[in-house]
Amino acid sequence: MSMAALVGPQVPFLRRFARALTGSQDLGDLAVTRLLERLAVEPGLIDRDLEPRVAVYRAFVRLWNAAPGQVVSRAEAAGSLADHRLRAMTPLPRQAFLLTAVEGFDEEDAAEILGQSPAALAELLVEAGREIGAQVATRVLVIEDEPIIAMELESLVESLGHTVIGNARTHAEALSLVRSEHPGLILADIRLADGSSGLDAVNEILRIAEMPVIFITAFPEYLLTGRRPEPAFLITKPFRGDMVRAVISQALFFDTRPRSGATLPV
């Protein structure tokens, strides 16, 4: 495969990544241009044993991290709220977060791109979650009827710097806690202790207040029906702790609503 055929299809996505990384369209595009110029004279930067997109991102990240002075200052671009949050993060956790949450790489590919072991990549994502949590710490409601799972979710949430305001085991408990405690994020199962539906509870809550919702369920087929609306954030049981942390961070990072949580009529 020619260099143009290998690299060309990746350039639009790489520009997205570079713009997010720098906080600036101009600087992001310039960083991609510099990579293309280097590849013209040093094609060995691309590891052809890797999948093309992974290989191109890996070459870009290696060049970028070799020149840390290119980091954008806060004064260089006002940007969006997400841009400000990104610039407050340290470099490698920021890159790990962007590769997985924005660019859609799985953890194995993200580790390859960053030249990290899978264990080190997992630690970078945990650190990214902590740094995001420090910026957007919120109050979290868990809707889960299994006590052991609820306790595990509480521990994961608190490890990121958030506060769990309670665990609801039924539809009625969920509504009561939302009204009294005003959470800013919900983690919800869809089968509850009284036979009611966590999905119904969440839909009722969202009719009167807006907040990010992450469904954590052993029955994803009840949510992924192909009919809209479908959940933006869905984790299947049994879940991995690092996956839960990553999705919590992603849901809150891209949420632009105030962190004070919901305001519901009594």
C-alpha positions in Angstrom: 0.0 0.0 0.0 1.4 3.4 -0.9 2.0 6.0 1.8 -0.8 8.2 0.4 -3.3 5.3 0.5 -2.3 4.4 4.0 -2.3 7.9 5.5 -4.9 9.8 3.4 -8.1 8.3 4.8 -6.9 8.9 8.4 -6.2 12.6 8.0 -9.7 14.0 8.7 -9.9 12.0 11.9 -6.3 12.9 12.9 -7.1 16.6 12.4 -10.1 16.2 14.8 -7.7 14.6 17.4 -5.0 17.2 16.9 -7.5 20.1 17.2 -8.8 18.7 20.5 -5.3 18.0 21.7 -4.1 21.6 21.0 -7.4 23.5 21.7 -6.9 25.3 18.3 -7.9 24.5 14.8 -4.9 26.3 13.3 -2.4 24.6 15.6 -4.0 21.2 15.3 -3.9 21.4 11.5 -0.3 22.6 11.6 0.7 19.6 13.8 -0.9 17.3 11.2 0.9 19.1 8.4 4.2 18.6 10.2 3.6 14.9 10.5 2.8 14.6 6.7 6.0 16.6 5.9 8.1 14.2 8.1 6.5 11.2 6.5 7.5 12.4 3.1 11.2 12.2 4.1 11.0 9.6 6.9 8.3 7.0 5.9 9.7 4.5 8.4 7.8 6.5 11.1 4.8 4.4 10.1 4.7 0.9 11.5 3.2 -1.1 8.6 2.6 -4.1 10.9 -0.1 -2.1 12.7 -3.6 -1.4 11.5 -3.4 1.8 9.4 -5.3 4.1 11.7 -3.4 2.9 14.8 -0.1 3.3 12.9 -0.9 6.9 11.8 -2.0 8.1 15.2 1.0 6.4 16.8 3.4 8.3 14.5 1.6 11.5 15.3 1.6 11.1 19.0 5.4 10.2 19.0 6.2 13.4 17.1 3.9 15.5 19.3 5.2 14.1 22.6 8.8 14.7 21.4 8.0 18.5 21.3 6.0 19.3 24.4 6.6 23.0 23.9 3.8 23.0 21.4 1.2 22.9 24.1 -1.4 25.6 23.7 -1.6 28.3 26.4 -5.0 29.2 27.8 -4.7 32.7 26.2 -4.2 31.3 22.7 -7.8 30.1 22.2 -11.0 30.8 24.2 -12.6 27.6 22.9 -15.5 25.7 24.3 -16.1 24.4 27.8 -14.7 21.1 26.7 -11.6 22.8 25.4 -11.0 24.4 28.8 -11.4 21.1 30.5 -8.9 19.5 28.2 -6.3 22.1 28.7 -6.5 21.7 32.4 -5.5 18.0 32.1 -2.0 16.7 32.1 -0.7 15.5 28.7 -0.7 11.7 28.8 -4.1 11.3 30.6 -5.5 13.9 28.2 -4.3 11.9 25.2 -5.6 8.6 26.7 -9.0 10.1 27.3 -9.2 11.6 23.8 -8.1 8.4 22.1 -10.8 6.3 23.8 -13.6 8.7 24.5 -13.5 10.9 21.3 -11.6 8.9 18.7 -13.2 5.5 19.7 -10.1 3.4 20.0 -10.3 0.4 22.3 -7.9 0.3 25.2 -5.5 -2.1 23.5 -5.1 0.2 20.4 -4.9 3.3 22.6 -2.1 1.7 24.6 -0.3 0.9 21.3 -0.6 4.4 20.1 0.8 5.9 23.3 3.5 3.3 23.6 2.1 2.1 27.0 1.3 -1.2 28.5 -2.4 -2.0 28.9 -2.0 -1.7 32.6 -0.3 1.7 32.3 -3.1 2.9 29.8 -5.7 1.9 32.4 -3.9 4.0 35.0 -3.8 6.9 32.6 -7.6 6.7 32.1 -8.1 6.5 35.9 -6.0 9.6 36.3 -8.0 11.3 33.5 -11.1 10.5 35.4 -9.8 12.0 38.6 -8.7 15.2 36.8 -12.1 15.5 35.1 -13.8 14.8 38.4 -11.8 17.6 40.0 -13.3 19.9 37.4 -16.9 18.6 37.2 -17.5 16.9 40.5 -21.1 16.1 41.0 -23.7 14.3 43.0 -24.6 10.8 41.7 -27.7 8.7 42.2 -27.3 4.9 41.8 -30.4 3.0 40.8 -29.6 -0.6 41.5 -31.3 -3.4 43.5 -28.3 -5.6 44.1 -26.5 -4.4 47.3 -23.0 -5.7 46.3 -23.2 -4.1 42.9 -24.5 -0.9 44.3 -21.6 -0.8 46.8 -19.1 -1.4 44.0 -20.5 1.4 41.9 -20.4 3.7 44.9 -16.7 3.0 45.4 -16.0 3.6 41.7 -17.9 6.9 41.7 -16.2 8.1 44.8 -12.7 7.2 43.5 -13.3 9.8 40.8 -14.1 12.5 43.3 -17.9 12.5 43.0 -20.4 12.1 45.8 -23.1 9.3 45.9 -26.3 10.8 47.3 -28.0 7.4 47.7 -29.0 4.1 46.1 -32.5 3.5 45.0 -33.8 -0.1 44.7 -37.3 0.8 43.3 -39.0 3.3 41.0 -40.5 5.2 43.9 -37.2 5.4 45.8 -35.5 6.8 42.7 -38.0 9.6 42.2 -37.9 10.5 45.9 -34.1 10.7 46.0 -34.0 12.9 42.9 -36.5 15.3 44.3 -34.8 15.5 47.7 -31.1 15.3 46.7 -30.9 16.8 43.2 -28.2 14.6 41.6 -26.2 15.7 38.5 -25.7 12.1 37.2 -27.6 8.8 37.3 -26.3 5.3 37.1 -29.3 3.0 36.5 -30.1 -0.7 36.2 -33.3 -1.5 34.2 -34.7 -4.2 36.5 -35.5 -3.2 40.0 -36.4 -4.9 43.2 -40.1 -4.3 43.1 -40.4 -5.6 39.5 -40.5 -2.0 38.2 -38.3 -0.7 35.4 -35.3 1.5 35.9 -35.9 2.7 32.4 -39.4 3.9 33.2 -38.0 5.7 36.4 -35.3 7.4 34.3 -37.8 8.5 31.6 -40.1 10.0 34.3 -37.2 11.8 35.9 -36.0 13.2 32.5 -39.4 14.6 31.7 -38.9 17.1 34.6 -35.1 17.5 34.8 -32.1 17.0 32.6 -29.0 15.2 33.6 -26.6 12.6 32.1 -27.7 9.0 32.6 -25.6 5.8 32.3 -27.4 2.5 32.1 -25.6 -0.4 33.6 -27.5 -3.6 32.8 -27.3 -7.3 32.1 -30.1 -6.8 29.5 -28.8 -4.4 26.9 -31.2 -5.9 24.3 -34.0 -4.1 26.1 -32.4 -0.7 25.3 -30.6 -1.3 22.0 -33.7 -1.9 20.0 -32.9 0.3 17.0 -35.8 2.6 17.9 -35.1 6.1 19.1 -34.3 7.4 21.6 -31.6 5.0 22.7 -29.2 5.7 25.6 -26.0 7.6 24.8 -24.2 5.7 27.6 -24.6 2.0 28.2 -22.5 -0.5 30.1 -23.2 -4.2 30.2 -22.9 -6.4 33.2 -20.6 -7.9 34.3 -18.8 -4.6 34.0 -15.1 -3.7 34.4 -14.3 -0.9 36.9 -12.1 0.9 34.4 -14.9 0.9 31.9 -17.4 2.4 34.4 -14.9 5.1 35.3 -14.2 6.0 31.7 -17.9 6.3 30.8 -18.6 8.4 33.9 -15.8 10.7 32.9 -17.0 10.9 29.3 -20.6 11.6 30.3 -19.7 14.5 32.6 -16.9 15.9 30.5 -19.2 16.6 27.5 -22.1 17.7 29.6 -22.3 21.5 29.6 -25.1 21.9 32.1 -24.4 23.4 35.6 -23.1 20.9 38.1 -25.7 21.8 40.8 -27.9 18.9 39.6 -31.6 18.7 39.0 -34.3 20.9 40.4 -37.6 19.0 40.7 -41.0 20.0 41.9 -41.9 18.4 45.3 
